[in-house]
Amino acid sequence: MDTQTTTMIVTGMTCGHCVASVTEELKEVPGVTEVRVPDLVKGGDTEVFVESEGPLDVPAAEAAVVEAGYTSRV
């Protein structure tokens, strides 16, 4: 199956612990193989790159970010 990368914009992360929480929750989404956060924008909108096998289940990914305590959009 093809690997796809989806860019999510996550709002409100301020530190490495925030990144770890979001990453951990996103990796629970079926099909997600990797999560990358190259540049944290403290308290602002941060790009999060989610790699998945096939299309990302966007509603599940957004729910995972909410579970971590943040908001997102694709």
CORBELGI-V262857 format. One record per pair of residues at least 24 apart in sequence whose C-alpha atoms are under 7 Angstrom apart, sorted by the first residue. I is the first residue (numbers start at 0). GAP is how many residues later the second one is. D is the distance in whole Angstrom. If there is no record, write none. Layout:
# CORBELGI-V262857
i gap d
I GAP D
I GAP D
This chain:
# CORBELGI-V262857
i gap d
0 52 6
0 53 6
1 51 6
1 52 6
2 48 7
2 49 5
2 50 5
2 51 6
3 47 6
3 48 5
3 49 6
3 50 6
3 51 6
4 44 6
4 45 5
4 46 4
4 47 6
5 43 6
5 44 5
5 45 6
6 40 6
6 41 6
6 42 5
6 43 6
6 67 6
7 39 6
7 40 5
7 41 6
7 64 6
7 65 6
7 66 5
8 36 6
8 37 5
8 38 5
8 39 6
8 63 5
8 64 5
8 65 6
9 35 6
9 36 5
9 37 6
9 38 7
9 60 7
9 61 6
9 62 4
9 63 7
10 32 7
10 33 5
10 34 5
10 35 6
10 59 6
10 60 5
10 61 6
11 31 4
11 32 6
11 33 7
11 58 6
12 29 6
12 30 5
13 28 4
13 29 5
14 27 7
20 47 6
21 43 6
21 46 6
24 39 5
24 40 7
24 43 6
25 35 6
25 38 6
25 39 7
28 31 6
28 32 6
